């Protein structure tokens, strides 16, 4: 092959025909007795026929329309072809072609005579092509980049404060995000239903009092033999029924938020307050507010949701391929807040869209910096029995349906066939007996290496 020769003419680059033929970019085909050149557009995959131009070609041919990648080609000199490319495309192409032309594949030693020989390249050449490497980390060491996780309040720590009766919200004493204490005033509700309940309670209290007096009197008369036992039993039954009715009215007011002390005051003063004081049932944080001042609400309408924010739940989305390695008790970390906890539950259903399984963990530390509903990244330590490494999807190239990575070596980069299992978040799990935690693979600049490698494979095949 002739050495690389470039000529700048009207921002075009002239390359030997044999050079382009080596990479499948150019071939000649007969066309009605005329010599016609054919150029391959690697971006679109289309082959374009180009009339020859030269000293003995007669009329000059018209250059073909510009392909989608911006490539334009025609012959300038016998044995040469001119490529017209965008400036940002020509430089990497020339570098890659030069490396292929000068790469000593044909003179490999016996120990390097592998199925996938090393792509010979110096450190300067690799830097020019933008090649970068990174050491592998075993999957058993955890998920460095984190798994998506949702912070939630455990069900047993949630309390919904609802309107006990239909009425009008006349005041709100707290707001979402505010810490509250047990018994703290949350809201005041004016309710006509409260007046009716208080009236029914007072009537039941009076009836119970009269029934109690009648029962005591009849008991005295029965003991003296003045009345029959049936009358005594009847008055005693009436007293018991009145007591049950009074207790039901008392419980109704308690459910409405009226305290026992307020009931005692009501029974003594016979005054009927028209407002209900709604108090917090626990120490916690106001998570949600369901109403506004001046709004009419129905009975059981939610006013506030209050939760205790320590400990917290973490719902983690873990790739389904790791489901067999999950078990309760695994350590969970949230690096952003120095939080830690343990897995307490593993889901039994896989999300068909994301191919992940829900894993629930209980966080005991670092909860003060977390907010329910917040999305965080969690690290889950998953033991692995195989030599597996988790890398970005962009670190793997695919040729004829097989996955390969480029392993960094002293004199270049060697393609290595691996088993690549897709994971969540554009990552893959690599498995190969040739990989170790000390192995460095290419993570950037794979396109240039792949082009050089495939060109050499095609050259050997020919």
Secondary structure, 3 states (H helix, E strand, C coil): CCCCCCCEECCEEEEEHHHHHHCCCEEEEEECCEEEEEEEECCCCEEEEEECCCCCCCCCCCCCCCCCCCCEEEECCCCEEEEECCHHHHHHHHHHHHHHHHCCHHHCCHHHCCCCCEEECCHHHHHHCCCEEEECCEHHHCCCCCEEEEEECCHHHEEEEECCCCEEEEEECCCCCCEECCCCEEEEEECHHHHHHHHHHHHHHHHHHHHHHHHHHHHHHHHCCCCCHHHHHHHHHHHHHHHHHHHHHHHHHHHCCCCHHHHHHHHHHCCCCCEEEEECCCCEEEEEECCCCCCEECCCCEEEEEECCCCEEEEEEEEHHHHHHCCCCCEEEEHHHCEEEEEEEEEEEEECCCCEEEEEEEEEECHHHCCCCCEEEEEECCCCCCCEEEEEHHHCEEECCEEEEEEEECCEEEEEEEEEEECCCCEEEEECCCCCCCCEEEEECHHHHHHHHHHHHHHHHC
